[in-house]
Amino acid sequence: MAVTAVGAPTSPAVTEPGIEVSADSPVADSGIAQPIGAGVVTALVGFTSSFAVVLSGLSAVGATHAQAASGLLALCVTQAVGMILLSYRYRMPITLAWSTPGAALLASTGAVSGGWAAAVGAFALTGVLVVITGLWQRLGNLVAAIPVEIAQAMLAGVLIPLCLAPVAAVHTSPGVVVPVIVVWLVLQRFAKRWAVIAAFVTAVIGAGISIVAQHRSLDLSAMAPSVELTLPQWNWQAMLGVAIPLYIVTMASQNIPGTAVMRSFDYRVPWRAAMTVTGIGTVLGAPAGGHAINLAAISAALSAAPAAHPDPKRRWIAAVTAGCAYLLLALGSAALVTFIAAAPEGTLETVAGLALLATLAAALAGALRPERHREAGVVTFLIAASGVGFLGVGAAFWALIAGLVVRRVLDYRD
């Protein structure tokens, strides 16, 4: 399936650039308080539900605490500016996000040949590939042609170590971690949308109590927001082991589903503009530590749904508000990283693991759904989950190659 087909229009009832509105859509103006509130919620949910994954990923590939904080700040700023520009220009709620699956991939990849500078170079190359995807349809078609079960199996494999982290954390820091898990479970039952946010708040409270009880000190000077620039370096191991898998999971798990989510609310995302803005944003944010930004998938519904505003033509205000909220959240990135650094061991990993459980479940379901190609999916999953690389290239790349080879061989068998 071609990428461009994801956002293709199907006979709208009322036309406006990029927006389709059915004839019976409610268009009553309920003011701007509703979309502003929806935008704030979009930003809070998007940030708190996955920032822990971002910090884990950046740290795993060699970032210091200051560089990880800089990366989080860069991601907040670039996606904020991007969604403000796109939403205002096209008058639709185009929300952006950092690549959570990409951050999970980094966490499973670990140390990169060439260190942090090589990882930064891989981030920049990922952005370049995203821009080319928007300008050159054949590359987008090639990515879309990767079998769903292979891409999902690779994603599931890289998520496994992060999702297992809460189990180990129960042993190392039970006083903080167990309440976090209990709160998450209760909210999964009664208010699923807020489960990860509530778990994060519980982790903050537990970590704060632990820090005070154990008389740990916080480096107040490190709490001021700052940008740590790194000159990108290029080596083929980082290109194959980080850039290509990061590009694939970002496209397959974020950008393409993101257009589908928007399509479900009758919005046609301007594909070329969106890829250009997110790709350039990724390139610009890379030296500061940002790994990748993309179209939001799950959180996109918070600004695009009727709950954001009864009039589809006014929901873009929610996305612009979300962008402004992310600019404010960026200011607290360094303070957040400093606090987490002083928290008990396993606190960050627990929040990250709980945030990714739903993604892991969906990835496993997608990987094993087609019975005919189940073996290829399992092989891809196992190699990615092993974390074992070859020739300095991470496991995710070899998992993708092995899965495609097994799938082709077994296709000949059938």
C-alpha positions as CSV (number, residue, x, y, z in Angstrom):
1,M,0.0,0.0,0.0
2,A,1.4,3.4,-0.9
3,V,1.9,5.9,1.8
4,T,0.0,8.5,-0.1
5,A,-3.0,6.3,-0.1
6,V,-3.3,6.6,3.6
7,G,-4.5,10.1,3.4
8,A,-6.3,10.0,0.1
9,P,-9.7,11.7,0.1
10,T,-13.0,10.0,-0.4
11,S,-15.8,12.4,-1.6
12,P,-16.2,14.9,1.2
13,A,-19.6,16.5,1.7
14,V,-18.3,19.9,2.5
15,T,-14.9,21.0,1.3
16,E,-12.2,23.2,2.8
17,P,-8.4,22.8,2.4
18,G,-7.5,19.5,4.1
19,I,-10.9,19.2,6.0
20,E,-13.9,17.1,5.3
21,V,-17.1,17.9,7.1
22,S,-20.3,15.8,6.8
23,A,-23.5,17.6,6.1
24,D,-24.9,16.9,9.5
25,S,-21.7,17.9,11.5
26,P,-22.4,20.1,14.4
27,V,-20.9,23.6,13.8
28,A,-22.1,25.5,16.8
29,D,-19.4,27.8,18.1
30,S,-18.8,26.9,21.8
31,G,-16.0,29.4,22.2
32,I,-12.3,28.7,22.5
33,A,-12.2,27.4,26.1
34,Q,-13.1,23.9,25.0
35,P,-10.3,23.5,22.4
36,I,-7.8,25.2,24.7
37,G,-8.6,22.7,27.4
38,A,-8.3,19.8,25.0
39,G,-4.9,21.1,23.8
40,V,-3.6,21.3,27.4
41,V,-4.7,17.8,28.0
42,T,-3.2,16.6,24.8
43,A,0.2,18.0,25.8
44,L,0.1,16.7,29.4
45,V,-1.0,13.2,28.3
46,G,1.6,13.0,25.5
47,F,4.5,14.3,27.7
48,T,3.9,12.4,30.9
49,S,2.9,9.1,29.3
50,S,6.2,8.6,27.4
51,F,8.9,11.1,28.5
52,A,10.4,8.3,30.6
53,V,10.9,6.2,27.5
54,V,12.7,9.0,25.8
55,L,15.1,9.5,28.7
56,S,15.8,5.8,28.9
57,G,16.5,5.6,25.2
58,L,18.8,8.6,25.1
59,S,20.7,7.4,28.1
60,A,21.1,4.0,26.6
61,V,22.9,5.2,23.5
62,G,25.3,7.3,25.5
63,A,23.7,10.6,26.6
64,T,24.7,12.1,29.9
65,H,22.0,13.4,32.2
66,A,22.6,16.9,30.8
67,Q,22.5,15.6,27.2
68,A,19.3,13.6,27.9
69,A,17.7,16.7,29.4
70,S,18.8,18.7,26.3
71,G,17.3,16.1,24.0
72,L,14.0,16.2,25.8
73,L,13.9,19.9,25.6
74,A,14.8,19.8,21.9
75,L,12.0,17.3,21.2
76,C,9.4,19.5,23.0
77,V,10.5,22.6,21.2
78,T,10.7,21.2,17.7
79,Q,7.4,19.3,17.8
80,A,5.7,22.4,19.4
81,V,6.9,24.7,16.7
82,G,6.0,22.1,14.0
83,M,2.4,21.5,15.2
84,I,1.8,25.2,15.6
85,L,3.0,25.9,12.1
86,L,1.1,23.0,10.5
87,S,-2.1,23.5,12.5
88,Y,-2.3,27.2,11.8
89,R,-1.3,26.9,8.2
90,Y,-3.8,24.2,7.3
91,R,-6.5,25.0,10.0
92,M,-6.7,21.4,11.2
93,P,-5.6,19.8,14.5
94,I,-2.2,18.3,13.3
95,T,-0.5,17.2,16.5
96,L,3.1,16.0,16.6
97,A,4.9,13.8,19.0
98,W,8.4,12.4,19.6
99,S,8.9,8.9,18.4
100,T,8.1,6.7,21.4
101,P,8.7,3.5,19.5
102,G,12.0,5.0,18.3
103,A,13.0,5.8,21.9
104,A,12.2,2.3,22.9
105,L,14.4,1.1,20.0
106,L,17.3,3.2,21.3
107,A,16.8,1.8,24.8
108,S,17.2,-1.8,23.4
109,T,20.0,-0.9,21.1
110,G,22.4,0.3,23.9
111,A,25.8,1.7,23.3
112,V,26.4,2.7,19.7
113,S,29.7,2.3,17.9
114,G,31.2,5.8,17.9
115,G,29.3,6.8,21.0
116,W,26.8,9.6,21.6
117,A,28.1,11.7,18.6
118,A,27.5,8.8,16.2
119,A,23.9,8.4,17.7
120,V,23.3,12.1,17.0
121,G,24.5,11.6,13.4
122,A,22.0,8.7,13.1
123,F,19.2,11.0,14.4
124,A,20.0,13.6,11.8
125,L,20.0,11.0,9.0
126,T,16.6,9.8,10.2
127,G,15.3,13.3,9.7
128,V,16.8,13.5,6.2
129,L,15.1,10.2,5.3
130,V,11.7,11.5,6.5
131,V,12.1,14.6,4.4
132,I,12.9,12.5,1.3
133,T,9.9,10.3,2.1
134,G,7.7,13.3,1.8
135,L,9.3,14.5,-1.5
136,W,9.9,11.1,-3.2
137,Q,6.9,8.8,-3.3
138,R,8.9,5.6,-4.1
139,L,10.7,5.7,-0.7
140,G,7.3,6.0,1.0
141,N,6.0,3.1,-1.0
142,L,9.0,1.0,-0.1
143,V,8.5,1.6,3.7
144,A,4.7,0.9,3.3
145,A,5.6,-2.3,1.5
146,I,7.4,-3.7,4.6
147,P,5.0,-6.5,5.9
148,V,3.1,-5.3,8.9
149,E,3.9,-8.4,10.9
150,I,7.6,-7.9,10.4
151,A,7.6,-4.3,11.5
152,Q,5.4,-5.1,14.5
153,A,7.5,-8.0,15.5
154,M,10.6,-5.9,15.4
155,L,8.9,-3.2,17.6
156,A,7.7,-5.9,20.0
157,G,11.2,-7.3,20.4
158,V,12.7,-3.9,21.2
159,L,9.9,-3.2,23.7
160,I,10.5,-6.4,25.7
161,P,13.4,-5.2,27.9
162,L,11.7,-2.0,28.8
163,C,8.4,-3.7,29.7
164,L,10.3,-6.2,31.9
165,A,12.0,-3.4,33.8
166,P,9.1,-3.0,36.3
167,V,9.5,-6.6,37.3
168,A,13.2,-6.1,38.2
169,A,12.4,-2.7,39.9
170,V,9.9,-4.4,42.3
171,H,12.9,-6.3,43.7
172,T,15.3,-3.3,43.9
173,S,12.9,-0.5,45.1
174,P,9.6,-2.1,46.2
175,G,8.6,0.9,48.4
176,V,8.4,3.2,45.5
177,V,7.6,0.8,42.6
178,V,4.8,-1.3,44.1
179,P,2.5,1.7,44.8
180,V,3.1,2.9,41.2
181,I,2.0,-0.4,39.8
182,V,-1.0,-0.6,42.0
183,V,-2.2,2.9,41.0
184,W,-1.6,2.1,37.4
185,L,-3.7,-1.0,37.6
186,V,-6.6,0.7,39.4
187,L,-6.7,3.5,36.9
188,Q,-6.6,0.9,34.0
189,R,-9.9,-0.3,35.4
190,F,-11.6,3.0,36.0
191,A,-9.9,5.7,33.9
192,K,-7.5,4.1,31.4
193,R,-6.5,7.4,29.8
194,W,-5.1,8.7,33.0
195,A,-3.4,5.5,34.2
196,V,0.1,6.4,33.1
197,I,-0.2,10.0,34.3
198,A,-1.4,8.8,37.7
199,A,1.5,6.3,37.9
200,F,3.9,9.1,37.1
201,V,2.5,11.3,39.8
202,T,2.7,8.4,42.3
203,A,6.3,7.8,41.3
204,V,7.1,11.5,41.8
205,I,5.6,11.4,45.3
206,G,7.3,8.2,46.2
207,A,10.6,9.3,44.9
208,G,10.3,12.7,46.7
209,I,9.6,10.9,50.0
210,S,12.6,8.6,49.4
211,I,14.9,11.5,48.6
212,V,13.9,13.3,51.7
213,A,14.1,10.2,53.9
214,Q,17.5,9.3,52.7
215,H,18.8,12.9,52.8
216,R,19.8,12.9,49.1
217,S,20.7,16.2,47.6
218,L,19.5,17.7,44.4
219,D,21.8,19.7,42.1
220,L,19.8,22.8,41.8
221,S,22.2,24.4,39.3
222,A,21.4,21.5,36.9
223,M,17.7,22.2,37.0
224,A,17.9,25.3,34.7
225,P,17.0,24.4,31.1
226,S,20.0,24.3,28.8
227,V,21.0,23.0,25.4
228,E,23.9,20.6,25.1
229,L,25.1,20.6,21.4
230,T,27.0,17.7,20.0
231,L,28.7,17.7,16.6
232,P,27.2,14.7,14.7
233,Q,29.6,12.0,13.6
234,W,28.9,9.4,10.9
235,N,29.8,5.7,10.8
236,W,28.1,2.9,8.9
237,Q,27.3,0.9,12.1
238,A,25.2,3.7,13.5
239,M,23.6,4.3,10.1
240,L,22.5,0.7,9.8
241,G,21.9,-0.1,13.5
242,V,20.2,3.1,14.6
243,A,19.1,5.4,11.7
244,I,17.4,2.8,9.5
245,P,15.5,1.0,12.2
246,L,14.6,4.3,13.8
247,Y,13.3,5.6,10.5
248,I,11.2,2.4,9.9
249,V,9.6,2.3,13.3
250,T,8.9,6.0,13.2
251,M,7.2,5.7,9.8
252,A,5.4,2.4,10.4
253,S,4.3,3.0,14.0
254,Q,3.7,6.8,14.0
255,N,3.5,8.6,10.7
256,I,1.3,6.2,8.8
257,P,-1.0,5.3,11.7
258,G,-1.1,9.1,12.5
259,T,-2.6,9.9,9.1
260,A,-5.1,7.0,9.6
261,V,-6.2,8.4,12.9
262,M,-6.7,11.8,11.4
263,R,-8.6,10.2,8.5
264,S,-11.0,8.7,11.0
265,F,-12.0,12.2,12.0
266,D,-12.4,13.3,8.4
267,Y,-9.1,15.2,8.2
268,R,-6.7,14.7,5.3
269,V,-3.2,15.4,6.5
270,P,-1.0,17.2,4.0
271,W,1.5,14.4,3.7
272,R,4.4,16.3,2.0
273,A,4.2,19.3,4.3
274,A,4.0,17.1,7.4
275,M,7.0,14.9,6.4
276,T,9.0,18.0,5.5
277,V,8.3,19.8,8.8
278,T,8.9,16.7,11.0
279,G,12.0,15.7,9.0
280,I,13.5,19.2,9.2
281,G,12.6,19.4,12.9
282,T,14.3,16.1,13.5
283,V,17.5,17.3,11.7
284,L,17.5,20.6,13.7
285,G,16.9,18.9,17.0
286,A,19.5,16.1,16.5
287,P,22.6,18.1,17.6
288,A,20.8,19.0,20.8
289,G,19.9,15.3,21.4
290,G,16.4,15.0,19.9
291,H,16.1,11.6,18.3
292,A,12.9,12.1,16.1
293,I,9.6,13.8,15.9
294,N,6.6,12.6,13.9
295,L,2.8,12.8,13.5
296,A,1.1,11.9,16.7
297,A,-0.9,8.6,16.5
298,I,-2.8,7.9,19.8
299,S,-2.7,11.4,21.2
300,A,-3.9,12.8,17.9
301,A,-7.4,11.9,18.8
302,L,-7.4,14.2,21.8
303,S,-7.3,17.2,19.6
304,A,-9.1,15.9,16.6
305,A,-12.2,14.3,18.2
306,P,-15.5,16.2,18.7
307,A,-14.7,16.5,22.4
308,A,-12.1,19.1,21.4
309,H,-14.8,21.3,19.7
310,P,-18.1,20.5,18.0
311,D,-17.0,22.4,14.9
312,P,-14.2,20.5,13.0
313,K,-13.0,23.9,11.7
314,R,-12.1,25.1,15.2
315,R,-10.2,22.1,16.5
316,W,-7.0,23.4,15.1
317,I,-7.0,25.7,18.2
318,A,-6.5,22.6,20.3
319,A,-3.4,21.6,18.4
320,V,-1.9,25.1,18.6
321,T,-2.6,25.1,22.3
322,A,-0.9,21.8,22.7
323,G,2.2,23.2,21.0
324,C,2.3,26.2,23.3
325,A,1.9,23.8,26.3
326,Y,4.9,21.8,25.1
327,L,7.0,25.0,25.0
328,L,6.2,25.5,28.7
329,L,6.9,21.8,29.5
330,A,10.3,22.1,27.7
331,L,11.4,24.6,30.4
332,G,11.0,21.8,33.1
333,S,13.0,19.1,31.2
334,A,16.3,19.7,33.1
335,A,14.6,19.8,36.5
336,L,12.7,16.6,35.7
337,V,15.9,14.8,34.7
338,T,17.7,16.0,37.8
339,F,14.9,14.8,40.0
340,I,14.8,11.4,38.4
341,A,18.6,11.0,38.7
342,A,18.2,11.3,42.5
343,A,15.2,9.0,42.6
344,P,15.5,5.3,43.7
345,E,16.8,2.9,41.2
346,G,14.1,1.6,38.8
347,T,11.7,4.5,39.2
348,L,12.1,5.8,35.7
349,E,12.2,2.3,34.2
350,T,8.9,1.4,35.9
351,V,7.0,4.4,34.5
352,A,8.5,3.7,31.0
353,G,7.6,0.0,31.1
354,L,4.0,0.6,32.2
355,A,3.6,3.3,29.5
356,L,4.7,0.8,26.8
357,L,2.6,-2.2,27.8
358,A,-0.3,-1.3,25.5
359,T,2.1,-0.7,22.7
360,L,3.7,-4.1,23.3
361,A,0.4,-5.8,23.3
362,A,-0.7,-4.2,20.0
363,A,2.7,-5.0,18.4
364,L,2.6,-8.7,19.5
365,A,-1.0,-9.0,18.2
366,G,0.0,-7.5,14.8
367,A,3.1,-9.7,14.6
368,L,1.3,-13.0,15.2
369,R,-2.0,-12.3,13.6
370,P,-1.4,-13.7,10.1
371,E,-0.9,-17.4,10.7
372,R,0.8,-18.0,7.3
373,H,3.7,-15.7,8.3
374,R,3.8,-16.4,12.0
375,E,7.3,-18.0,11.9
376,A,8.8,-15.0,10.3
377,G,7.2,-12.8,12.9
378,V,8.5,-15.0,15.7
379,V,12.1,-15.0,14.3
380,T,12.0,-11.2,13.9
381,F,10.7,-10.8,17.5
382,L,13.3,-13.1,19.0
383,I,16.3,-11.5,17.3
384,A,15.2,-8.0,18.2
385,A,14.5,-9.1,21.8
386,S,17.9,-10.7,22.2
387,G,19.6,-7.4,21.9
388,V,22.6,-9.2,20.3
389,G,24.2,-7.3,17.4
390,F,26.8,-8.2,14.8
391,L,29.6,-6.2,13.2
392,G,28.8,-3.3,15.5
393,V,25.2,-3.1,14.2
394,G,22.3,-3.4,16.6
395,A,19.8,-6.3,16.8
396,A,16.9,-4.4,15.4
397,F,18.4,-4.1,11.9
398,W,19.3,-7.8,11.8
399,A,15.9,-8.7,13.1
400,L,14.3,-6.9,10.2
401,I,16.6,-8.5,7.7
402,A,16.1,-12.0,9.1
403,G,12.4,-11.6,9.2
404,L,12.2,-10.6,5.6
405,V,14.4,-13.5,4.5
406,V,12.4,-16.1,6.5
407,R,9.2,-14.7,5.1
408,R,10.4,-14.9,1.6
409,V,11.8,-18.4,2.0
410,L,8.6,-19.7,3.5
411,D,6.5,-18.0,0.8
412,Y,8.4,-20.2,-1.7
413,R,7.6,-23.2,0.5
414,D,3.9,-22.4,0.4
